[in-house]
Amino acid sequence: EKPFHPEIGSGVRDMLFEPMSTLTAHVLTKKIEDVIENFEPRALLTSVEVIPRFDTNQYEVIVEFYIQNAPTELVDLSFTLERLR
């Protein structure tokens, strides 16, 4: 999500309130891939992986990409998504 630009966004926050499943993880993967490919020209996306963690009610997200000006260095970014109450 980008502040003051509602047209740039993935809708990931809305997906966090869906029932946790592998299907939801696949939809999250596609949404993240689409927003990076459409709105971040500096990144050459290699892969996006969303892993549901049923025991902690979280999704682990792993994004791998190359930076446009440094195509020899693979950037591996991992983080967790969870609902906040």
Disulfide bonds with the S-S distance in Angstrom:
none
